[in-house]
Amino acid sequence: MILGMSAERRKAPRIKASLEMQLEGERRAKVGGGDIGVTGGLVDRPGYDAGPGRVVGLKMASRDKEQRVEVAARVVRVSSQGVAFQFLPAGIDEREALAMLFVHVARSQ
């Protein structure tokens, strides 16, 4: 279960991915794994201190740095499995960037 929903309720597909990510409050990007889709994801980030409902800035890049995106994300859940986010794209450009990142990562797996 990701983002508090069963797999049957999730509308967008997810893939297991390794991405370069920098969460608001972190000094540098880190490579991390998790499940990601165009609407959100669950990322391995032990010790990240943000409660559910908080909106944070999130920078993501493919490992080869071909695709990058910066997007606001709402923390949905923090658990031993990681931090679950819902992406909050500000407009069509950010939605397209998320989609391009997702497709690029899926193809390079």
C-alpha positions in Angstrom: 0.0 0.0 0.0 1.4 3.4 -1.0 0.0 6.8 -0.2 -2.6 5.2 2.0 -4.4 3.6 -0.9 -4.8 0.0 -2.0 -3.3 -0.9 -5.4 -6.8 -1.1 -6.8 -7.6 2.5 -6.0 -4.3 3.9 -7.3 -5.0 5.5 -10.7 -1.4 6.0 -11.9 1.1 3.2 -12.3 4.3 3.0 -10.2 7.7 1.6 -10.9 10.6 0.8 -8.6 13.3 3.3 -9.3 16.6 4.7 -8.1 16.7 8.5 -8.5 18.8 11.4 -7.4 16.6 13.4 -5.0 16.9 16.4 -2.8 14.2 17.2 -0.3 13.6 20.6 1.2 16.0 21.0 4.2 18.7 18.7 2.8 22.0 20.3 1.8 22.6 18.0 -1.2 20.9 15.5 -3.4 21.1 11.8 -2.5 20.5 8.8 -4.6 17.6 6.9 -3.2 15.2 4.1 -4.2 11.5 3.8 -4.0 8.3 3.5 -5.9 7.5 6.4 -8.1 4.7 7.5 -10.5 3.6 10.7 -12.1 1.3 11.5 -9.1 3.5 10.6 -6.2 5.8 8.1 -4.7 7.3 6.3 -1.7 11.0 7.1 -1.2 13.5 5.6 1.1 14.5 8.5 3.3 15.3 7.3 6.9 15.1 10.1 9.4 13.4 12.7 7.2 11.5 14.8 9.7 8.3 16.1 8.1 4.9 15.4 9.3 1.9 14.4 7.1 0.3 17.3 5.4 3.5 19.4 5.1 4.3 20.7 1.6 8.0 20.5 0.8 10.1 21.3 -2.3 11.4 18.2 -4.0 14.1 18.0 -6.7 14.5 14.8 -8.7 16.7 13.7 -11.5 17.3 10.5 -13.4 20.6 8.8 -12.4 22.0 9.8 -15.8 20.7 13.3 -15.2 19.0 13.4 -18.6 15.6 14.3 -17.0 15.1 16.6 -14.0 12.1 18.1 -12.3 11.4 20.4 -9.3 8.0 20.1 -7.8 6.1 20.8 -4.6 5.1 17.6 -2.8 2.7 16.9 0.1 4.0 14.5 2.7 1.3 11.8 3.0 2.9 9.4 5.4 6.2 8.8 7.1 6.9 5.2 8.2 9.7 2.7 8.5 9.1 2.0 4.8 9.9 5.6 3.8 8.3 8.9 3.1 5.1 8.9 0.9 4.5 12.0 -1.2 1.8 13.3 -3.4 3.3 15.6 -6.1 1.7 19.0 -6.5 2.7 20.2 -9.9 2.1 23.9 -10.4 1.1 23.6 -14.0 1.3 21.7 -17.3 5.1 22.2 -17.6 5.7 20.4 -14.2 3.2 17.7 -15.1 5.0 17.1 -18.4 8.4 17.1 -16.7 7.2 14.5 -14.1 5.8 12.3 -17.0 9.0 12.6 -18.9 11.1 11.6 -15.9 8.8 8.7 -15.2 9.0 7.4 -18.8 12.8 7.9 -19.0 13.4 6.0 -15.7 11.0 3.2 -16.7 12.8 2.7 -20.0 16.3 2.8 -18.5 15.5 0.1 -15.8 
